Amino acid sequence: MPNKGNKTEATQPSKDNLRWSDEMDQALLNALAEEALKGNRHDGSWTTEAYANVVKTLSIAIGPHITKNHIKNRMKTLKDHFAEACDLFHHLSGFAWNPITRKFEAEEEVWQDFIKEKSQAEK
């Protein structure tokens, strides 16, 4: 049973379903960046070795129940979220990307006007 006090430990509603936290996403992205630096990504695809290494890294950081399918599914979700954010923020003024917090930032009034115009932006 996951330790609820540990933010980086995965919650596991079912065998195939995994709820990811921001800390887990960060661990995944760091592991993937490491694999890219090792040259384990070719023609836009991750090698079998890259997946094995990421599973091993995340199993240590998050828990032993992490599988290659969990990783592939999360990568697809993160790509979808990224594409949605790019579509929303493309060519907008008043917003800036903060590389420290890894979030878009703007004055409160700019956010409120943006949410009124594009309600899907609230999330």
N, C-alpha and C positions, 0 to 999 in steps of 0.2 A: 504494500500500500504506500503511495507517495507521501512524503513528508510535506504537509501543507505549509509549514513555516519556511520551507526552502523554495524561493521563487524560481530557481533554475531547474528544479526537478519537474518532470512532465506529469501532467495529470492525464490519466488514462481512462476515459469513459468506457471504452471497449477495446478489444484486442486490435482492431484495425483503425480506430479513431484516436487521434492524439490532439490535445489542446496545447497550442504553442504559446509561450510567453515571449515578451520582448527579449528577455535574457537568452531564451532558447534560440530565437531568431538570430541574435547577435553571435552566439556560439556557432550556429550553422554558417552564417556568412563569413566569419573568421576562418572556419575550417575550409570552406570553398576557396577563399582567397589564398590560403596556404597551398592548396592543391593546384591552383592556377600558377602560383609561383614555381611550383615543382615541375610544371609542364604537363600536368595531367588533365589538360583540356585541349582537344584537337578539333578543329573545324566546327567550333561551337558546341561540342559534345564532351561530356565528362567521361573519362576512361573508367573501366571496371576498377582499376586500382584506386582512382580518386574516390569512387563511391565506398569502397571498402575502408579506406582511410578515414573518410568522414563519418561513417557508421562507427568505427572504432573510437574516434575522438568524441563524438556525441554520446556514445555509450558510457564513456568515463565521466563526461561533464553533466549529462542529463539522466541517464539510466540505461540499463542493459536492454530494455525493450524497444529501442530505436531500430528501425529497419530501413533498408534502402527505399522501400515504397513510401515510408513516412517522409524521407528526405525528398524524394521526387515530387510527392504531392505538395509538400510545403514550398518547394522551389516554384512550382506552377502557381500556387496561390500568391507568393511574393511577386512574381512576374506580373500577374493580373493586377495586383494592388499598385505596382509601379506604373503600369500602363494607364490605369485609371487616374493616378495622380498627375502623370504627364499631360493627359488630356484636359484635366481640370485647370492646371496651372500654366499651361502653354501660353506664352505671350501676355501674361498678366503683369500689370504694374502694381507696386505696393507690397509685393511679396518677395521674400528672400529666403534662400536655403541656408540653414545654419548647420555647418558641418560638425559642430560640437554636439548639438542636441539631435542632429539628423532629422530635423523637422522644418517645415515651412513656417516662417514667422511674418507677422504683419501687425499693424496697429489694430486695436479692438474694432474700431469703426470700419476698417477695411474688411475684416473678417465678417462682420455682421452684414455689410452690403453684399459681400460675395455669397454668403449663405442664403440671403433673400433671393438672389439671382439664380443660384444653383443649389437647390436644397440637398442634393446628394453630397455636397461638399462638407456638410456638418459632421459626418463621421470622420 
